[in-house]
């Protein structure tokens, strides 16, 4: 192996304990929002006679119950991967699902409170907890998105095996040369730029556990606290995009070296991301354009189930890849 391609990280070298404890805490946190979703559904049921249309209350109740069901299932899958994963990257995938689940439960919560939520908020405010802290804990989703992204980066640089800088650069050989690459600026090879960046970060150890998690936690907290500032919010999303680009670049390199089960993990994650992106685009569209109720129902009810299904398939493939890797290591292959 070339000198610049070495890595001291080994598959599963990261201690499982901290990841499992973090997963358990994230799952409990997610289940709080599951309980709040059920609470909202119960309150809507008691108020069903006040709605003008007979279909309004059932549709809203269904959306909240689906949110609770999807949130519970995603938390269970995340904990399963984080606790049963033999490789650090598999456990990181479980953490990614858990923090993404928290973000989903917050984003889809809406502004209508349930009975329990009202009493809880009043009790916490009476105890001297500030409104800003309550918003950070129960409302802000951006910091959970940053933590999910950190887990994705850690998964991408370690699955199926810890990536070397040389492997990241070599992954570009599989890229199709674009028709405009020879044209100045228009043909800029963004992929090559990110591969170079990721290879340098990897060689310097900046994509290790501590740097990735501390950076994401700091930037996520900062983004939540400065959300009212347009320049800060814009800069935060730019940095989020760069961080995501680092993870995607590493994941593409990992897929090149992956076996059949391992490649399935990447492919199902791509499908989940595509479904989530389409859903986000749909929400953006209905926020500015009139849309039939059926569209909103699909976005709130059907789309989360599709994303959950894709992530479940990715989790199954990751578990199968873990078992296959363990059998090979036991056989000395």
C-alpha positions as CSV (number, residue, x, y, z in Angstrom):
1,X,0.0,0.0,0.0
2,X,1.3,3.5,-0.9
3,X,2.5,5.7,2.0
4,X,-0.4,8.2,1.5
5,X,-3.0,5.4,1.5
6,X,-2.5,4.1,5.0
7,X,-5.1,4.3,7.7
8,X,-4.8,3.2,11.3
9,X,-8.5,2.7,11.7
10,X,-9.7,-0.9,11.8
11,X,-13.3,-2.2,11.2
12,X,-15.1,-2.2,14.5
13,X,-12.1,-0.6,16.2
14,X,-14.3,2.1,17.8
15,X,-15.7,1.0,21.1
16,X,-19.3,0.0,20.9
17,X,-20.3,1.2,24.4
18,X,-20.5,5.0,23.8
19,X,-22.4,4.4,20.5
20,X,-24.9,2.1,22.2
21,X,-25.5,4.5,25.1
22,X,-26.0,7.4,22.7
23,X,-28.4,5.3,20.7
24,X,-30.4,4.5,23.8
25,X,-30.6,8.2,24.8
26,X,-31.6,9.2,21.3
27,X,-34.3,6.5,21.2
28,X,-35.8,7.7,24.5
29,X,-35.7,11.3,23.2
30,X,-37.5,10.2,20.0
31,X,-40.1,8.4,21.9
32,X,-41.0,11.6,23.8
33,X,-42.1,13.0,20.5
34,X,-43.9,9.8,19.6
35,X,-45.9,10.3,22.8
36,X,-46.6,13.9,21.9
37,X,-47.9,12.9,18.5
38,X,-50.3,10.5,20.1
39,X,-51.3,13.2,22.5
40,X,-52.1,15.5,19.5
41,X,-54.2,12.8,17.9
42,X,-56.2,12.3,21.1
43,X,-56.9,16.0,21.3
44,X,-58.0,16.1,17.7
45,X,-60.3,13.2,18.2
46,X,-62.0,15.1,21.1
47,X,-62.4,18.2,18.9
48,X,-63.6,16.3,15.7
49,X,-67.1,17.8,15.9
50,X,-65.7,21.3,15.5
51,X,-64.2,20.8,12.0
52,X,-66.2,22.1,9.0
53,X,-65.4,19.0,6.9
54,X,-66.1,15.5,8.1
55,X,-62.7,14.4,6.5
56,X,-60.5,17.0,8.1
57,X,-60.2,15.5,11.6
58,X,-59.6,11.9,10.4
59,X,-56.9,13.1,8.0
60,X,-55.1,15.0,10.7
61,X,-55.4,12.2,13.2
62,X,-54.1,9.7,10.6
63,X,-51.1,12.0,9.9
64,X,-50.2,12.1,13.6
65,X,-50.7,8.4,14.2
66,X,-48.5,7.6,11.2
67,X,-45.9,10.0,12.5
68,X,-46.0,8.1,15.8
69,X,-45.8,4.7,14.1
70,X,-43.0,5.7,11.8
71,X,-41.1,7.4,14.6
72,X,-41.4,4.3,16.8
73,X,-40.3,1.9,14.0
74,X,-37.4,4.1,13.0
75,X,-36.2,4.3,16.6
76,X,-36.4,0.5,16.9
77,X,-34.4,0.0,13.7
78,X,-31.8,2.5,14.8
79,X,-31.4,0.9,18.2
80,X,-31.2,-2.5,16.7
81,X,-28.3,-1.5,14.4
82,X,-26.5,0.5,17.0
83,X,-26.6,-2.4,19.5
84,X,-26.2,-5.4,17.3
85,X,-23.7,-3.9,14.7
86,X,-20.3,-5.6,14.7
87,X,-18.7,-2.8,12.9
88,X,-18.4,0.8,14.0
89,X,-19.8,2.0,10.7
90,X,-22.9,-0.2,11.1
91,X,-23.5,1.2,14.5
92,X,-23.0,4.7,13.1
93,X,-25.7,4.0,10.6
94,X,-28.0,3.2,13.5
95,X,-27.2,6.5,15.1
96,X,-27.9,8.2,11.8
97,X,-31.4,6.7,11.6
98,X,-32.1,7.7,15.2
99,X,-31.1,11.4,14.8
100,X,-32.9,11.6,11.4
101,X,-36.0,10.1,13.2
102,X,-35.8,12.9,15.8
103,X,-35.6,15.5,13.1
104,X,-38.5,14.0,11.2
105,X,-40.7,13.9,14.4
106,X,-39.9,17.6,15.0
107,X,-40.4,18.9,11.5
108,X,-43.7,17.1,11.0
109,X,-45.1,18.0,14.4
110,X,-46.9,21.2,13.3
111,X,-48.0,23.9,15.8
112,X,-51.1,22.3,17.3
113,X,-50.4,21.1,20.9
114,X,-51.9,18.2,22.7
115,X,-53.2,18.2,26.2
116,X,-50.0,16.6,27.7
117,X,-47.8,19.0,25.7
118,X,-49.6,22.0,27.1
119,X,-49.3,20.8,30.7
120,X,-45.7,19.9,30.2
121,X,-44.8,23.3,28.7
122,X,-46.6,25.1,31.5
123,X,-44.9,23.1,34.2
124,X,-41.4,23.6,32.7
125,X,-42.0,27.4,32.2
126,X,-43.2,27.6,35.8
127,X,-40.1,25.8,37.0
128,X,-37.9,28.6,35.4
129,X,-37.0,26.9,32.1
130,X,-36.7,29.6,29.5
131,X,-38.8,29.6,26.3
132,X,-35.6,29.5,24.2
133,X,-34.4,26.3,25.9
134,X,-37.8,24.7,25.4
135,X,-37.7,25.7,21.7
136,X,-34.2,24.2,21.4
137,X,-35.2,20.9,23.0
138,X,-38.7,20.4,21.6
139,X,-38.8,22.6,18.5
140,X,-35.5,23.0,16.7
141,X,-34.8,20.2,14.3
142,X,-31.6,21.6,12.7
143,X,-29.2,20.3,15.3
144,X,-30.6,16.8,15.1
145,X,-30.1,17.0,11.3
146,X,-26.5,18.0,11.9
147,X,-26.0,15.0,14.2
148,X,-27.6,12.7,11.7
149,X,-25.2,14.0,9.1
150,X,-22.3,13.4,11.4
151,X,-23.3,9.8,11.8
152,X,-23.7,9.5,8.0
153,X,-20.1,10.8,7.5
154,X,-18.8,8.3,10.1
155,X,-20.7,5.5,8.4
156,X,-19.5,6.6,4.9
157,X,-15.8,6.7,5.8
158,X,-15.9,3.3,7.5
159,X,-18.3,1.1,5.5
160,X,-17.7,-1.5,4.3
161,X,-14.1,-1.0,5.5
162,X,-12.3,2.2,6.7
163,X,-11.5,4.2,3.6
164,X,-7.9,5.2,2.7
165,X,-7.1,8.5,0.9
166,X,-5.9,6.5,-2.1
167,X,-9.2,4.6,-2.3
168,X,-11.1,7.9,-2.2
169,X,-9.1,9.4,-5.1
170,X,-9.2,6.1,-7.1
171,X,-13.0,6.1,-6.8
172,X,-13.1,8.8,-9.5
173,X,-12.0,6.3,-12.1
174,X,-15.6,5.1,-12.2
175,X,-17.0,8.5,-13.0
176,X,-18.3,9.2,-16.5
177,X,-16.5,12.2,-18.0
178,X,-19.0,15.0,-18.5
179,X,-19.6,16.6,-21.9
180,X,-18.7,20.1,-20.5
181,X,-15.7,19.1,-18.4
182,X,-13.3,20.6,-21.0
183,X,-15.1,24.0,-20.8
184,X,-13.8,26.5,-18.3
185,X,-15.9,26.7,-15.2
186,X,-18.9,25.1,-16.9
187,X,-17.0,21.9,-16.9
188,X,-15.7,22.1,-13.3
189,X,-15.2,18.6,-11.9
190,X,-17.0,19.1,-8.6
191,X,-16.6,15.4,-7.8
192,X,-12.8,15.5,-8.2
193,X,-12.7,18.6,-6.0
194,X,-14.6,16.8,-3.2
195,X,-12.5,13.7,-3.6
196,X,-9.4,15.7,-3.1
197,X,-10.9,17.4,-0.1
198,X,-12.1,14.2,1.5
199,X,-8.8,12.4,0.8
200,X,-6.9,15.3,2.5
201,X,-9.2,15.3,5.5
202,X,-9.0,11.6,5.8
203,X,-5.2,11.6,5.6
204,X,-5.0,14.2,8.4
205,X,-7.4,12.4,10.7
206,X,-10.1,15.1,10.6
207,X,-12.8,12.6,9.6
208,X,-12.2,10.6,12.8
209,X,-14.9,10.1,15.5
210,X,-14.1,13.1,17.7
211,X,-13.5,15.8,15.0
212,X,-16.7,14.9,13.1
213,X,-19.0,14.7,16.1
214,X,-17.7,17.8,17.8
215,X,-17.8,19.8,14.6
216,X,-21.4,18.7,13.8
217,X,-22.5,19.4,17.4
218,X,-21.0,22.9,17.4
219,X,-22.4,23.8,14.0
220,X,-25.8,22.3,14.8
221,X,-26.1,24.2,18.1
222,X,-24.9,27.4,16.4
223,X,-27.5,27.0,13.6
224,X,-30.3,26.5,16.1
225,X,-29.3,29.6,18.1
226,X,-28.9,31.9,15.1
227,X,-31.9,30.8,13.1
228,X,-33.4,34.3,13.1
229,X,-30.3,35.7,11.3
230,X,-30.6,35.3,7.5
231,X,-26.8,35.5,6.9
232,X,-26.1,33.0,9.6
233,X,-28.8,30.7,8.5
234,X,-27.6,30.9,4.9
235,X,-24.0,30.2,5.9
236,X,-25.1,27.3,8.1
237,X,-26.9,25.6,5.2
238,X,-23.9,26.1,2.9
239,X,-21.7,24.4,5.5
240,X,-24.3,21.7,5.8
241,X,-24.1,21.1,2.1
242,X,-20.3,20.9,2.2
243,X,-20.6,18.4,5.1
244,X,-23.1,16.4,3.1
245,X,-20.9,16.5,0.1
246,X,-18.0,15.0,2.2
247,X,-20.3,12.1,3.3
248,X,-21.6,11.5,-0.2
249,X,-18.1,11.5,-1.7
250,X,-16.9,9.0,0.9
251,X,-20.0,6.8,0.4
252,X,-19.4,6.7,-3.3
253,X,-15.9,5.5,-2.7
254,X,-17.1,2.9,-0.2
255,X,-19.6,1.6,-2.7
256,X,-16.8,1.0,-5.2
257,X,-15.1,-1.4,-2.7
258,X,-18.4,-3.0,-1.5
259,X,-19.6,-6.5,-1.9
260,X,-23.2,-7.4,-2.9
261,X,-24.8,-7.0,0.5
262,X,-22.7,-4.0,1.2
263,X,-23.7,-2.4,-2.1
264,X,-27.3,-2.9,-1.3
265,X,-26.9,-0.7,1.8
266,X,-25.8,2.2,-0.3
267,X,-28.5,1.7,-2.9
268,X,-31.3,1.6,-0.4
269,X,-30.0,4.7,1.3
270,X,-30.0,6.5,-2.0
271,X,-33.6,5.5,-2.6
272,X,-34.5,6.7,0.9
273,X,-32.7,10.0,0.3
274,X,-34.4,10.4,-3.1
275,X,-37.9,9.9,-1.5
276,X,-37.0,12.4,1.3
277,X,-35.8,14.9,-1.3
278,X,-39.0,14.5,-3.3
279,X,-41.1,15.0,-0.2
280,X,-39.2,18.1,0.8
281,X,-39.7,19.5,-2.8
282,X,-43.4,18.7,-2.5
283,X,-43.7,20.6,0.8
284,X,-41.9,23.6,-0.8
285,X,-44.3,23.5,-3.7
286,X,-47.5,23.3,-1.6
287,X,-46.3,26.2,0.6
288,X,-46.5,28.6,-2.4
289,X,-49.0,26.9,-4.7
290,X,-52.6,25.6,-4.1
291,X,-52.7,21.8,-3.9
292,X,-55.5,19.3,-3.4
293,X,-55.8,17.6,0.0
294,X,-54.7,14.3,-1.5
295,X,-51.3,15.7,-2.2
296,X,-50.8,16.8,1.4
297,X,-52.0,13.4,2.6
298,X,-49.4,11.7,0.4
299,X,-46.6,14.0,1.7
300,X,-47.6,13.6,5.4
301,X,-48.7,10.0,5.4
302,X,-47.4,8.0,2.4
303,X,-44.0,9.5,1.9
304,X,-42.7,8.9,5.5
305,X,-43.7,5.2,5.2
306,X,-41.8,4.9,1.8
307,X,-38.7,6.5,3.4
308,X,-39.0,4.1,6.4
309,X,-39.3,1.1,4.1
310,X,-36.1,2.1,2.2
311,X,-34.2,2.6,5.4
312,X,-35.4,-0.7,6.8
313,X,-34.1,-2.5,3.6
314,X,-30.8,-0.6,4.1
315,X,-30.6,-1.7,7.7
316,X,-31.3,-5.4,6.8
317,X,-28.6,-5.3,4.2
318,X,-26.1,-3.8,6.7
319,X,-26.9,-6.5,9.2
320,X,-26.5,-9.2,6.5
321,X,-23.2,-7.6,5.5
322,X,-22.1,-7.6,9.1
323,X,-22.8,-11.3,9.5
324,X,-21.0,-12.1,6.2
325,X,-18.0,-10.1,7.3
326,X,-17.9,-11.9,10.7
327,X,-18.1,-15.3,9.0
328,X,-15.2,-14.4,6.7
329,X,-13.1,-13.1,9.6
330,X,-13.8,-16.3,11.6
331,X,-12.7,-18.3,8.5
332,X,-9.6,-16.2,8.1
333,X,-10.6,-14.9,4.7
